[in-house]
Amino acid sequence: MPGPLPACVTHHRALDFIVTDRIYTVHHSTPIYQSPVRAPDFGRQRWGQVNTFEQVVARPPMGTGPRFEESTVYRSFRAVFMRGEPWEATVWFKRNLKLIESGEVLWNCRTREEWLNRLENDVRALYESIRTHGFLEQASIAERALSDSSELGRFVREGYPSGVSSDHEIKLGINEDGKLLFLDGRHRLAVAKLLRVERIPVRVVFVHRAFLERHPEWAAADRQPGGATSDVSLVSRLIRDHIESGGKPAREAVRYLTGDEYAAAVESLSPERAKTMTIRWEYHKSAIDFVQLCRPRSASDVLEMGPGGVSIVHGSETIDFAAKKAQLNYVPTWFHDGRETPWPVADKRYQVFVALRVFHQLSPCQRACFLEAKRVARNIVMVVAEPEDLADGDTTVSGLSEAQFTEWNNGVRPTVTVKLPFRVGRLYFWNEESLGA
């Protein structure tokens, strides 16, 4: 039988208040569900204005809505920031525009122009701020913004509709089954998940009483001598252990491209490339060996540049030219010209970056591109043509030497370098130590 709730937790109008200043963290992959519970159900103000946290809720089962990643906001943010689509093409823009045109005021916006301006300025600035500075706690943002003249200071200006304050972290609830329900901060959560932030600060607004009753161990936890451990701290510890136990996910099975899969893909995509398929498969196979050495936890830990629809890791994330969007036979994770730096990717977001016979096409921005690869990944696997491997007179491409890479990497040579036959170029591998990660 479940142990009793602490004496300090007594039922009163469906809510009991356990006020704490605790900020928890979740991983970008932590399952968070859209909440079927609305703010009026609690008889309080909007979630964005809730100042009392860790309320114990005694009410019928809440259940869950869909995963947060299925929300209109997340899908729209993904379309804009990762696929380069305009805001006007998203369902979210169109839906809110109808409300504004019917007379509602959303985020201080009363016209189409004000709504689009907010998205192109404030929301893009939010994305760039998190990408540049990382996901900071609200108190840290306020403190740093006082002396920061960059876009970080934009989020504490007078009149900004989502003001920075210590109680304005992303807000979650915990239902009767222990599932996390999203309540407030959807823009920040969407950006944090897109940028694969590993530690996202959150507040817990409520915990369902039934969830607490199913975990009697928290009430019987060892107390400090003299009973110094409060009931409130025990509730907080259960919340912390529950949320952060879902931190970085366990290693998933990562599937790598096979020779038969490569042959079938190349033949269907390009009969011309199929003529050199055997040569190409050899360096793809070697690249796979080095990616495996990096031990990615999941396919999303791998970023492949310009794979042409044939990724060496099934389900890896990809980056390709936005200008080639109509020509591509697959949908990259990032529609972005690699020559334009910085890339829209967080620091050390990926366990490994892969670029096979791509970098000679990035002239004259190859040094900047290498430094970006070094910034976003802990390990790098490349096959790069050397100057002598390319046709004379072709000014659109530029081969690279090991000496150039070594110079760009502060004099540190690649961990492994292998000269490949048939003028393919050279295979390079840089591990974390050689990149100074």
C-alpha positions, 0 to 999 in steps of 0.5 A: 500500500502506498505510504501516507502523504506528508502532513504538510500536504492537505487537500484544499480546493484541489490544490495544495501549494509547495512553494520552492525555488527549484529549477529542474532540467530536461533533455531535448529528447525527454518525452513531453506531452501537450496538456489537456488541462487548461489554466482556468481548470486551476482557477488561476491566471495564465500559465505564464503568470503562475508564481506558485510551483509544485502544487499537488493536484487532487482531481480526476485523471488528466491523461495526455495530449499528443507529443510536443513535437506534433504541435503546430508551433514545433512543426512550424518552427522546424519548417522555418529554421531547418527547411528555410520556409517562410513564416507565411507558409506555416499553419501556425502563422495562418491560424493566428493571422485569422484570430488577429484579423477577427479582432484578437490581440496576440503577443501585442500584435493587432495586424498582419504586419505586426505579427510577421514583424514579431516572428521575423525579429523577436522569434528569430532573435530568440532562436539565434540567442539560444543557438549562440549563447546556449539555453540560459536560465532566466536569472542568468539572461537578466544578469548578462543582458545588463552588460550585453549589447548583443541580441541577448539584451532584447529579451529584457526590454520594456514592452516585450510580451514575454518578459524575463523573470525568475518565475518565467522558465518553461513550465511543466506538470506531472500527471497521474502516470508521471508523464510530463505535460507542457504548460508554458514556454512553447517557443523556447521549448520548440527552439531548444528541441530543434537545437538539441539542447541537453539541459533545458531548465524548467519549472514544475507547476503541479504534480498529480496526487495519484503519482505521488501515492504510487511512489511510497518510497519518497515519503519513507526516505531517510531524513537527516538527524533531527528531522532536518529534511522537510516534506517539501524537499522530499517532494522536490527530490521525487520530482527531480529524480523522476524528471532527470532520470529521463535525461540523456537517452540510452544508446539506441541501435544505429543502423549503417548503410550496407553494400547492397543498400548503397548499390540499389540507391546509387543505381536508382539515383544516378546511372552515371555514378553507378559506373564508379559504384565499387570505388565509391563504396570502398570509401563509404565503407571506410567512413562507416568504420570511423563513424562507428569508432565515435559511438553515436548514441543514436542516428540523430547524433550524426550530421552528414553534409550533402549525402545526396540522399544516400546517408551512411547512417540510416536516419542521420541528420543532414545539411544541404544547399537550400538553393538545391531544394528543388533538385534534391530527392530527399528532405535534409534536416537543415536546408542551408548553404554550408558556405554561409557561416555560422551554421544554424547548429548549436555548439557540439550538437553532434557526436560526429560530422561526416562529409564525403567528397563535399569540401572541395565544392565549398571554395572559397569558404573551406577554412570557415566550413572546417571550423564550423564542423569543428564547432558543431561536432566532437569528431569529424570524418571526411573524404576530400579531394586533393589538388592533384585529384581534380581536373585542371582548369576547373575553377569551381572546385578546390582540392585541399591538402593535409597541411591546410587542415593541420594549419586550420586546426592550430597545428594539430594533425588529423588523428588518421589520414589515408590516401585513397586510390583512383584519385578519390582523395584522402580520408581524414578522421579527427577525434575529440582530442585532436579537435580540442573538444 
